[in-house]
Amino acid sequence: MRDTRREYPEVPLVGVGGVLLKNGKILLAKRKNEPGKGLWSVPGGLVEPGETLEEAVRREIREETGLEVELVRPIHVAEVVERDEEGRIKYHYVLVDYLCKVTGGVLRPGDDAKEVRWIPLERAKDLPLTSSTKKLIEELTRGFFMVIRNRDVARVLMAVPKGHKHMRVIFELSDGSLIVFQEATMENVARAVVEVEMHPQRRAILLKGRELESRKEEYDRYQLLEEDVPEDEIEEEVTRLLGMDAERES
């Protein structure tokens, strides 16, 4: 029996999704029902009458994944329009995706999900995805530009997560965003900063990510290593990337 709430709607329907990220992975659900049966997407669904967007996100994530979440902020808006063979609009959704943080629950697939799984973002792009989730993941993996100053940072946390060996450094920004650095990355950057600040003549340094075939046993194969580049060229590139002129910053 056709779901008249979803198929051939008289007006666009509003849906929500929850974006959950962890250690470079995103939580995706494999859809059990139409639309998008057999495709992967972020957990979500339609907003019920009388329900706020935030309430709908929490309910849908609880029903599809068994998890309880705290909403951070909306991060993606998409529109899905699908027509049938006769050209009539079969589905029309306006979707609002919220970045969320897990606060409790046990991960398990609900009635609308065949499977739920944490999937690395880079691998997720190769899965059969719903159109809106594909656009979302493309945006999440696209390069971005961000300038962070002291006034933008709410907290900086440094600790070894329980059950792990290496420290993480977390910059929690005032808007709720989290930027996480591995211990080795921060060590490399810190050494470079000290080198430039303490050296009587050095003005700039460039580190480049490399994959090493030969290395000491305790070192990861991916390392940030100094490049032999003239300091004038580094300064010019920094100025160009930031869109700045040579005037002193205020």
C-alpha positions as CSV (number, residue, x, y, z in Angstrom):
1,M,0.0,0.0,0.0
2,R,1.4,3.4,-1.0
3,D,2.5,5.8,1.7
4,T,0.5,8.8,0.7
5,R,2.4,11.0,3.1
6,R,5.6,10.4,1.1
7,E,4.6,9.6,-2.5
8,Y,3.1,12.3,-4.8
9,P,2.9,14.9,-2.1
10,E,0.8,18.1,-2.5
11,V,3.6,20.1,-0.9
12,P,7.3,19.4,-0.2
13,L,7.9,17.4,2.9
14,V,10.4,18.4,5.5
15,G,13.0,15.8,6.6
16,V,16.0,15.9,9.0
17,G,19.2,14.0,9.3
18,G,21.8,13.5,12.0
19,V,25.5,13.8,11.1
20,L,27.7,11.9,13.6
21,L,31.5,11.9,13.1
22,K,34.1,10.0,15.0
23,N,37.8,9.6,14.3
24,G,37.4,10.4,10.6
25,K,34.3,8.2,10.3
26,I,30.7,9.0,9.7
27,L,27.7,7.0,11.0
28,L,25.6,5.8,8.0
29,A,22.4,3.7,7.9
30,K,21.5,1.3,5.0
31,R,17.9,2.1,4.1
32,K,15.5,-0.8,4.4
33,N,12.5,1.0,2.7
34,E,11.8,3.4,-0.1
35,P,12.8,6.0,-1.1
36,G,16.4,5.0,-1.3
37,K,16.0,1.3,-0.4
38,G,19.4,-0.4,-0.3
39,L,21.2,3.0,-0.3
40,W,23.3,4.4,2.6
41,S,22.5,7.7,4.2
42,V,22.8,9.6,7.4
43,P,20.1,8.5,9.9
44,G,17.0,10.6,9.6
45,G,13.4,10.9,8.4
46,L,10.4,13.1,8.2
47,V,9.4,15.7,10.8
48,E,6.1,14.8,12.5
49,P,3.3,17.3,13.0
50,G,4.0,19.5,16.1
51,E,7.6,18.4,16.3
52,T,10.6,20.8,16.1
53,L,13.5,20.0,13.8
54,E,15.7,19.3,16.8
55,E,13.1,16.9,18.4
56,A,12.8,15.1,15.0
57,V,16.6,14.6,14.7
58,R,16.9,13.1,18.2
59,R,13.9,10.8,17.6
60,E,15.0,9.6,14.2
61,I,18.5,8.9,15.4
62,R,17.2,7.0,18.4
63,E,14.8,5.0,16.3
64,E,17.3,4.1,13.5
65,T,20.5,3.7,15.5
66,G,19.6,3.3,19.2
67,L,21.8,6.3,20.1
68,E,21.0,9.4,22.1
69,V,22.5,12.6,20.8
70,E,23.1,16.3,21.5
71,L,22.6,18.6,18.6
72,V,25.4,21.0,17.7
73,R,24.1,23.0,14.8
74,P,22.6,22.6,11.3
75,I,25.4,22.1,8.7
76,H,23.7,21.1,5.4
77,V,20.4,21.8,3.6
78,A,19.4,19.8,0.5
79,E,16.4,19.3,-1.7
80,V,15.4,16.0,-3.3
81,V,12.9,15.8,-6.2
82,E,12.2,12.5,-7.9
83,R,9.8,12.1,-10.8
84,D,8.0,9.0,-12.1
85,E,8.0,7.7,-15.6
86,E,5.2,10.0,-16.5
87,G,7.1,13.1,-15.2
88,R,5.0,13.5,-12.1
89,I,6.7,14.4,-8.9
90,K,6.8,11.2,-6.8
91,Y,9.0,12.5,-4.0
92,H,9.9,16.0,-2.9
93,Y,11.8,16.6,0.3
94,V,13.6,19.5,1.9
95,L,16.2,18.1,4.2
96,V,18.1,19.7,7.0
97,D,21.1,17.9,8.4
98,Y,22.4,18.6,11.9
99,L,25.8,17.9,13.3
100,C,25.4,15.9,16.5
101,K,27.4,14.4,19.3
102,V,26.6,11.0,20.9
103,T,25.6,11.2,24.5
104,G,24.4,7.6,25.2
105,G,22.6,4.5,23.9
106,V,23.9,1.4,22.2
107,L,24.4,1.2,18.4
108,R,22.0,-1.1,16.7
109,P,19.8,-0.9,13.5
110,G,16.2,0.1,14.0
111,D,13.1,-0.7,12.0
112,D,13.9,1.6,9.0
113,A,17.6,0.6,8.8
114,K,19.0,-2.7,7.5
115,E,22.4,-1.9,8.9
116,V,24.2,1.0,10.7
117,R,27.9,1.3,10.6
118,W,30.8,3.8,11.3
119,I,32.5,4.2,7.9
120,P,35.7,6.2,7.1
121,L,34.7,9.3,5.2
122,E,37.0,8.6,2.3
123,R,35.5,5.1,1.9
124,A,32.0,6.4,2.3
125,K,32.2,8.3,-0.9
126,D,32.4,5.0,-2.8
127,L,29.3,3.5,-1.3
128,P,25.8,3.6,-3.0
129,L,24.5,6.7,-1.3
130,T,21.3,8.7,-1.4
131,S,21.8,11.9,-3.4
132,S,21.6,14.2,-0.4
133,T,24.1,12.1,1.6
134,K,26.4,12.1,-1.4
135,K,26.4,15.8,-1.5
136,L,26.9,16.1,2.2
137,I,29.9,13.8,2.2
138,E,31.4,15.7,-0.8
139,E,31.1,18.9,1.3
140,L,32.6,17.2,4.4
141,T,35.6,16.0,2.5
142,R,36.2,19.1,0.4
143,G,39.1,21.4,1.4
144,F,38.2,24.4,3.5
145,F,39.7,27.7,4.6
146,M,39.6,28.7,8.3
147,V,41.5,31.3,10.3
148,I,41.5,30.7,14.0
149,R,42.5,33.2,16.6
150,N,42.4,33.1,20.4
151,R,38.9,34.7,20.5
152,D,37.6,31.9,18.3
153,V,38.7,29.1,20.8
154,A,36.6,28.1,23.7
155,R,38.9,25.4,25.0
156,V,42.0,23.3,24.2
157,L,42.1,19.8,25.6
158,M,45.1,17.5,25.5
159,A,44.9,13.9,26.8
160,V,45.3,10.3,25.8
161,P,41.8,8.8,25.1
162,K,41.1,5.8,27.3
163,G,42.2,2.6,25.6
164,H,44.5,4.4,23.2
165,K,48.3,5.1,23.2
166,H,48.7,8.5,21.7
167,M,47.6,11.9,22.8
168,R,45.0,13.9,21.0
169,V,44.8,17.7,21.0
170,I,41.3,19.1,20.6
171,F,40.5,22.7,19.8
172,E,36.9,23.3,20.7
173,L,35.8,26.5,19.0
174,S,33.2,28.9,20.3
175,D,30.7,27.8,17.7
176,G,30.9,24.2,18.9
177,S,33.3,23.0,16.1
178,L,36.0,20.5,17.0
179,I,39.5,20.4,15.4
180,V,41.5,17.3,16.4
181,F,45.2,16.8,16.0
182,Q,47.2,13.7,16.6
183,E,50.1,13.9,19.0
184,A,52.7,13.4,16.3
185,T,51.2,16.2,14.1
186,M,51.3,18.7,17.0
187,E,54.9,17.6,17.9
188,N,56.1,18.3,14.4
189,V,54.3,21.7,14.2
190,A,55.5,22.7,17.7
191,R,59.1,21.9,16.8
192,A,58.8,23.9,13.6
193,V,57.4,26.9,15.5
194,V,60.2,26.7,18.1
195,E,62.8,26.5,15.3
196,V,61.5,29.7,13.6
197,E,60.9,31.6,16.9
198,M,64.2,30.7,18.6
199,H,66.6,30.8,15.6
200,P,68.3,34.2,15.2
201,Q,67.8,34.3,11.4
202,R,65.0,32.0,10.3
203,R,61.7,33.6,9.3
204,A,59.7,30.7,7.8
205,I,59.6,26.9,7.5
206,L,57.6,24.5,5.3
207,L,56.6,21.0,6.4
208,K,55.3,18.6,3.8
209,G,53.4,15.3,4.4
210,R,55.3,12.3,3.1
211,E,54.8,8.5,3.2
212,L,58.1,6.8,4.2
213,E,59.0,3.3,3.0
214,S,62.0,3.2,5.4
215,R,61.7,4.5,8.9
216,K,62.4,3.7,12.5
217,E,60.1,1.0,13.9
218,E,58.3,3.3,16.3
219,Y,57.5,5.9,13.7
220,D,54.3,6.1,11.6
221,R,54.8,5.8,7.8
222,Y,53.2,9.3,7.3
223,Q,55.4,12.1,8.5
224,L,55.6,15.9,8.3
225,L,59.1,16.6,7.1
226,E,60.8,19.9,6.4
227,E,61.2,20.9,2.7
228,D,64.2,22.8,1.4
229,V,62.4,25.8,0.1
230,P,63.7,29.4,0.2
231,E,62.1,31.4,3.0
232,D,61.1,34.2,0.6
233,E,59.0,31.7,-1.4
234,I,57.3,30.4,1.8
235,E,56.4,34.0,2.9
236,E,55.0,34.8,-0.5
237,E,52.9,31.6,-0.5
238,V,51.5,32.3,3.0
239,T,50.6,35.8,1.9
240,R,48.9,34.5,-1.3
241,L,47.0,31.7,0.5
242,L,45.6,34.1,3.1
243,G,44.7,36.8,0.6
244,M,46.8,39.4,2.5
245,D,49.0,42.2,1.4
246,A,52.3,43.0,3.1
247,E,50.8,45.4,5.6
248,R,51.1,44.6,9.3
249,E,48.0,42.8,10.8
250,S,46.0,44.8,13.2
